[in-house]
Amino acid sequence: MDFRNKSNVRGMRNNNAGNLRPAKMLYQKQIGLDSAGHAIFADMSDGLEYMLKDLIYKISERTPKLDTISKFVSVYAPSSDGNNEAAYRKFLSAETGLKENQTIPLNTATLTKFANAIVAMEVGAINADKIPNEDYLKGYNVALNKYSLPPVKDKGAGTNNGLFIVSALAFAAFTYLVKRFKSRSRNV
């Protein structure tokens, strides 16, 4: 799906839910750069493909390897870019079930949980859920195939994104009700 004219969130607007910035060369399916140097793709599935390829490369092939959540976040989402590294690490850890200094296993289930958590962190869980499952499957499976890993059949299998959204909505509703109750109590 093409989100270029359908969102004001950078990662959605660029069809680049991981907010990738190309280092030296353009990604093969990239069609441009935004004013901050983030890649723009014609379709969200292309952006998801390159995000997962980038993730796998950084974990398994880059020198030095970014094979733990702590190492990965320090390069992928550094505080120098305005990120809260501690919160980012904590979120990835909670979503994947991995400790921050645990080696990230190279298997389909872990990598897709990791990628889903990055998308939720970069564009927000509500926007991540707007991306069609077909885009996740198409992008992820092209990337997984490149690394000879088994395909994924459902991007949501084994993730906590739905629970995260339900929890956030329940908390927002509870907060609203408490404020209403307090305002009514003052008026009595």
N, C-alpha and C positions, 0 to 999 in steps of 0.2 A: 504494500500500500504506500502511496505517496502522501506524506504529511506536510510537504513544503508550504502549502498555503492554508493549513488547517490547524496550526498551533502557534502559540507565542513562546513555547519552551524550546530553547536552542536545539537540544538533542532530537526533539521531534521534528522541528522545522527543517533540520538538516538531514532527516532520515538517518541519523547517526546517534542512536540511543546510548551509545557508550561515550559520546563526546570525544572521539578519536581526533588527535592532531598528528598529521603525517610528519615524520621526522625529516627525512631527506627527499623522499620521492612520493609521488601520488599513488594511492591505492588504485589497482587496475580498474575498478568500477566507479571510482570517484569522479564526480562531474564538476567539482569546484571547491573553493574554500570560503568560509565566512570571514568577516572582518577580524575575528580573533584567532584565525588559523585553524579552525575546526573543519574537518572534511565534510563535504556535502555529497550525498548519494541520491540517485534518481528514485530509489525505492528503499523502503525500510529493511527488506530482507537482505539487500546488499550491505547496508550498514551493520546489521546483526552478524552477517557472515564475516566481515572484516574485524568486528570487535572480537568475535570468538577466535579467529585466526591470530589476532594480536595477543590475546590472552594466552593461548596455547604456546605461541612463540616465546613470549616473555617468561613463562613458567618452565619450558623445557629446552629451549635452544639458545636463548640470549646469553651473553657473557657479560656480567655475572647473571646467573639465573635468578629470577624473581619468584622463587618456588614456595614462598610462604606468604600469608596475607600481609604481614608486616613489611616484608621486602617489596611486595607488589604495590601496595598503597603508597609507599614512599616515593615511587616513581610515577605511578599511574595517576594518583590524585594528591600531589604534594601540597603542603600548606602554603608554599610560595604562589600557588594558583588560587589561593583563597579557600582551600578545602580544610575541613576539620579532620585531620588524619585519624585521630583517636576514635571519633564517631564513625568514620568510614570503616576502620578496621573492626570495630565492635559490631557494626551492622553486617559486614561480610561474614564474620565469625558466626553470628547468630543465624544467618540465613543458610550457611553451608554446613554448620555443625563442626567446623574445623577450629582448632585453637589458632591464635594469631601467629604463632611461631612453628606450627605444624607444617610439614611438607605437604603441598597440595597434590593429591593423587591425580594421575592422568587417566581418568576414566570418564565416560560420557555423563553419568549421573552427577558427579562432582563438578565437572566443567560447566554443565548447563545450569546447575544451581548457582555456581559462581557468577556466570554470565547474567543470569536473571537478577541476581542481587545487585550487580553493577548497573544494570538498566534501571532497576527500582531506585537506586541511589542517585543516579545521574539525572533521570527525568521525573522521578517520583513514581510511587507505586500506582497511583491512579492513572497516570499517563502510560505506564508500562502495560497496564491492563487494556488500554485502547488499541494496542498493537495486536493485529489478528494473529491467532495461533499459527496460521499458515505461514506468516512472515518469519516467525521464530523457527518453525520447522525447516523451511527452505534455506534460510541463512545458516542456521546451526548445522544442518546436515551437510551442506557443501563444505563448511569448515572442518567438521568431524571427518568427512571422507578424505580430505587432504592429508590428515594425520592418521589414516587407517583405523579410526575409532568407530564403533557401532553407531548407527543413527539413533536419533531420539524420535519417539512417536508422539509425544505430547510435551510441550515446553513446560507445562505446569506440574508434571509428575515429580513428586518429591520436594516441591518448594513450599515455602511458607507465605508466599505473596498474598494469597487469598486471606489467610489468617491475619496477616499484618493489616490489610485494608479493613477487615471486619473489626479488628481491635481499635484501629484509629477512628472508625466511624462510631463505634460504641462509646469511646472516650469523649468524642466531640458531642454526642447526644447527651451523655451524662453531664458534661460541663454546662451545656445549654440549659438543661433542666435545673441544675443547681442554681445558676444565675437567675432563672425565672422564679424559682421558689424564694430566693433571697429578696428579689425585688417585690414580690407579692407580700412577703412578711413585713417589709418596711411600710407598705401602703395600708396595712390593717390598723 
